[in-house]
Amino acid sequence: MSHFFMPTKKKVLFLCSANSARSLMGEAILRHLSADQFEVFSAGKEPDRPQALALQALEAHGVNTSGLASKSIEALEEHYFDTVFILCEKALQACRHWKGGCGHLLYWDISDPRLHGQLDAYEHTFNDIYQRLSLWLLIEARDNIRR
């Protein structure tokens, strides 16, 4: 009988101020693209309920939204994340003294679709996050080959 080494999934966290649109979208999109490689979370400094238009934009692209819920960053302070994506300036400032650990911290200033309140804005945010994550996954794959 042979034994295969099963690598552990890398842990990724998406942060924004309310955890109601951008970070939830990041969480859902990365799971959609690569759930086999990553354990994905999202949180916010001031969590609010998930935005219906964010969920609608995700579902329109075939991304599963079940289980998405806004969470507080404080609930994740005991966790270590391989990569943390901060998706807005407000979260960058608020999480500057966050006690959680991370290997890589990436800041992407993604515009807040809640300011516009229309599906088009959420579609734009979806596309922005999707394209950035697609490129990040290519870089991750290249770096894993080099290791």
N, C-alpha and C positions, 0 to 999 in steps of 0.2 A: 504494500500500500504506500503510495507516495503522499507526501505532505507538501502543500503549497503554502508559501508565505503570503498571507493576505495583508497588504499594507493598510494601515489605518487611514481613514479619510481625514483630509485636512479640514480644519474648522475655520469657517469664514463668517464674519459679522458685518452687516450693513447698518450704519447709523445715520439718522437724520433727526431733526428736532422733534417731530410728532409721531414718527413711525406709522404714518397713515397712508403714504403714497410712495415716495421715492425708495425708501429703504425696504418697504414691503415688496415693491416691484423688483428690486434687486435680489431679494431673497427668493422670490418665486421664479425669476428668470434664470438665476444660477442653478437652482434645483432642476429646472426644465432642461437646461443645457448639459448639466453634468452632475446629477445626483449621485452617480456611482463613485465620484471622486471626492465630493465635498459634503460635509455636514454644515448646513447653512442656517443662519439665524439673522434676525433683525431686531432693532430696538431704537428707542428714542429717549431724549431727555425729558420731554413732556408728552407722553404717549396720548394719542387721540384715537378715535375709532377709525377703522379702515375706510378710506374714501371709496364710495360706490363706483365712481368713474375710473379709479385705478384698477379695481377688480374687473370692471367691464373691459378696459383696454387689455388687460392680461388675458382674459377669457377669449377675446376676439382673435388673439394670436395662438390659441390652443394651449395656454399656460394654465396649469392647475392652480386654483386659488383656495382649495379646501385647507382648512387649518390655519390660514393667515390671520394673525391677530396682533394688535399693537401691544408692545411690551416695554417696560421701563429698563433703561440701561443698568440701573442699580441691581436688577435681578441677575445680571450676568457678570458681576464684578469678581466672582470666584473662578471664572473660566479663563482659559488661555485660548487665544485664536491665532491661527497661523497668519491670517490676513484680516485686517479691518478696513473696510471702505467707509469713509466719512463723506456724505453726499451733500452737505451744505455748510455754509460758514457758521451758522448758529450752532450746529452740532460740533463743529471744530472747536469753537470757543468753549462750549459747555462741557465737552469731554476732554479738555486739555489735562485735567487732573483726575481722570478716570483711573480707578485702581485695578482694572482688569489688565491682563497681560496680552501682548501681541508680538508676533514676529515681524510683520510688515504692516505699516500704516499708509494707506493711499487716500489722498483727498481728491475727490472729483466734485467740482462745483456744478451740480445739476439744478437747473431752474425748477422752481416749485410750481407744479401744475395747479395747485390749489388757488394760486393767485389769479388764475384765469377762469377756473371753474367750468371749462368746456372740455368735451371729450378730445378735441384736437390737441389740447395742451398735454393731456395724459398720453396720447398716441406719440407725441413728440418726445416725451420723457421716456416712454417705453423704448422707442427706437434708439435714443441716446444711450440708455443703460445697456440695452441689448448689444449694440455695436461695440461699446467699450468692453463689456464682459467677453464678447467673442474674441477680441484682440488680446485681452488679458489671458484667456484660456490658451491661446496659441503660444504666448510667452511662457506660461506655466508648463505647457507640454514640452517646449524646447528646453527649458531649464531642467526638467525632470530627466530628459534624455542625457543631458550633460553630467548629471550627478552620478 
